[in-house]
Amino acid sequence: MALQIYNTLTGKKEEFLPLEPGRVKMYVCGITVYDLCHIGHARSAIVFDVIYRFLRSLGYQVSYVRNFTDIDDKILRRAAAEGVDYRTIANRYIQTFHEDMDALGLLPPTLEPLATDHIPEMLDIVGRLVEKGVAYKAGTDVYFSVEGFSGYGMLSGRDLEDMVAGARVEVDENKRNPMDFVLWKGSKPGEPSWESPWGPGRPGWHIECSAMATKYLGITFDLHGGGKDLVFPHHENEIAQSQAAFGAPFARYWVHNGFVNIDNEKMSKSLGNFITIRDVLESVHPESLRLFVISKHYRSPVDFSDETVGEAERGLERLYSTLEAALEKSAKEGQTDFSEDVLKKQDAELHEKMTTLPALFAESMNNDFNTAQAVGYIFALQRNLQRFLDTFGRKNLKGPAARLAALSAEAMRAHCRLMGLLMLEPRAFFERQRTLKLKTTGMSEEDLNTLIELRHKARLEKNFAEADRIRKELEEKRIQLEDSPEGTKWRVSLQPAVE
């Protein structure tokens, strides 16, 4: 099955055919750097990271450009409030963005251009539009005339007359049409500015992406991405100004990810449910957040809650636990080759899940990057592998059984890694997970081990009341104890114990 992508521009799935065979040019709108990134940013970043990884796995050479808006009203307001230069604010939040994306395990894009490094390119586009009569100067600003571009509304499916009739835009007597948008803003006293044919000023938001995309990817390129909230007006305006300036199509495929809701409400600062990536990663492993995101189709809305993230976290732990058990049980003999018939006789269902995973995974991802379905096939393999391992109890596997387990584990891990999962060795993951979860209880590992030793002593002395008291004390802190012949293990549960 060839790759099919839902194209917002046409409203349907289309076969993906890049302009140049073997090469993909992709632009994704980045952030305005004035604050910490929230989980909405995390979703978009993870979605396009997975798309980037998958395109590369198909053998494409991918030129991936993701920009930074480093001059904007919000940046200027923050700089004024702190009494610093706008560059200080921009540089600070570019750094925190990179820290957050590194924590989430994102691959770096090919280029990360800054808006302020591309003023000449923006002025060139604005000049073309003014020359063609599609843009006009009004006061100290330059506006794009939406009536001068017949295709306005092609991406969002909106009718210009309806937009004008229902416009809720800031009244500006300089505009010829309330839907006209600014390309160049005349500078105000104290603001940073750049020289232009229309006087000192700075760029409007929309013109930035047109300038950077066309500079690095060409006037027409393959894929443009971003959040659903960017369809209108940002991406609509990008198309209008770019195609009006150059007389050629802009991006051929438009891909937009859905919104993130918090406990079934749209995330919003005004509602007080605004959650930063850093807040989440205080208690949630980055790969758990990745699995949470990709367990839903990228175009669907997702609901972020303790329950939904907890479900993803438990799923990730199952993947790592099965991987660890399979690698350990098959370590000695898992590299010896056997025929497919011999392997199939060990467990026909597991063999079938393992051998069909590559095709099913590819089919899912080729169907508009359906990560939710792809993840489902991975978990089907995980469940069958775990069942197979359980039949052997504590015994290590030998012969073809060891080989089947090893091949299944590697198939599971390889396909997870195409989506940025199972990137750690299991032992390192569980150590990090234990540390992360213990941190949320407010208890140090030293204090926990002391209580476990006291409980062990109480049990030896048959003081079961004291042993039960210690267990209950730990359960109140969400620490669950598991006794075994090898000793007492502990884990942190997601929810407090229920009476």
Secondary structure, 3 states (H helix, E strand, C coil): CCCEEEECCCCEEEECCCCECCEEEEEECCCECCCCCEHHHHHHHHHHHHHHHHHHHCCCEEEEEECEECCCHHHHHHHHHHCCCHHHHHHHHHHHHHHHHHHCCCCCCCECCEHHHHHHHHHHHHHHHHHCCCEEEECCEEEECHHHCCCCCCCCCCCHHHHHHCCCCCCCCCCCCCCCEEEEEECCCCCCCECCCCCCEEECHHHHHHHHHHHHHCCCEEEEEEEHHHHHHHHHHHHHHHHHHHCCCCEEEEEEECCEEECCEECCCCCCCCCEHHHHHCCCCHHHHHHHHHCCCCCCCEEECHHHHHHHHHHHHHHHHHHHHHHHHCCCCCCCCCCHHHHHHHCHHHHHHHHHHHHHHHHHHHECCCHHHHHHHHHHHHHHHHHHHHCCCCCCCCHHHHHHHHHHHHHHHHHHHCCCCCCCCHHHHHHHHHHHHHHHHCCCHHHHHHHHHHHHHHHHCCCHHHHHHHHHHHHHCCEEEEEECCEEEEEECCCCCCC
